[in-house]
Amino acid sequence: MEEQRPHRTIVVLLGCLGSSILLLLTLVVGGTLGYLVYRNQRDEPSTPTPSPVIRQASPTVRSAFGGRATPTRPAASPTPTPRERSSPTALPAPTPTPAPTPTPTRALAPSPTPVPPTPTATSPPPAPSPPPLPAGPRTVEGWQEYRDPGYLRIQLPPDWVLVTTPDYPEYNLRSCHCYWMIMSEPMVQNSPSAEDVAAWFDSMGPDDLPMGGVLIEILRMDSEYAPPVDWGQPLASVPLRQDLVVDYYELSDDARVVGYRYRDAQGRQWLILLKTNQVLASYTNPLKITIGTILQTIDNR
């Protein structure tokens, strides 16, 4: 019995020691866990009472390159301190936009079908206006001049020939101051009589003249030797220049023989008879321009 008692004592002591060690380990482990729990709870933020948040739909934004831009999330705000709960502010209801009233479309009147213009007969171009007339007797540089003092002054182109019969009653030359001019056909007369010159002039017709040929007779009607002349009624009054208007006569059907009648400043009556192989209808005809210039140089002063 006494040999078993020390053995039991050792077992009891060992049991107590083991229990103490287990208790100590339990306390250490429990304290450590409690400390960790306490530290963890102290480090974690307190969870506030969530307040209602009104989420508004943000409009979709297109990027500058045509795609849709990714909406940016707002940064997380710091944890607010628990405070008195505020009531959410009510947003005003959006005002409804009235639908646009459709504009009534007015029916367009049908456009008229364009009618092509009626072709009109092509009218001939207007005749050119005649050159301006000089105010007084014209002087042409380089033209030959003939003067009968007290009666007539006239100029002729260089290639024209002047034939005249002087009035010398003592030599039986009674010309009554008749003057004949011929172009492009030189003529030689040895003291012709007025009758001879008149007969020669009268015998020449437009068809007897060379191409471009012209005969002009100037007759002073107040002479005692002037023959009687009856041309009938004038066709029109024509200005040879601004201060000289003459009566115009057409003495042939083809207008190649024409006559002019006028009075000078002294009241004397003059006749001009003109023959040509051309019809002087156009103001641009060079021959008509030359004849007109000759008549514009006549000076009866």
PyMOL commands that set and color helices and strands:
alter all, ss='L'
color gray80, all
select helices_A, chain A and resi 4-43+169-171+194-203+206-208+286-296
alter helices_A, ss='H'
color red, helices_A
select strands_A, chain A and resi 144-148+152-156+160-164+178-183+214-220+236-241+244-250+257-263+269-276
alter strands_A, ss='S'
color yellow, strands_A
deselect
rebuild
show_as cartoon
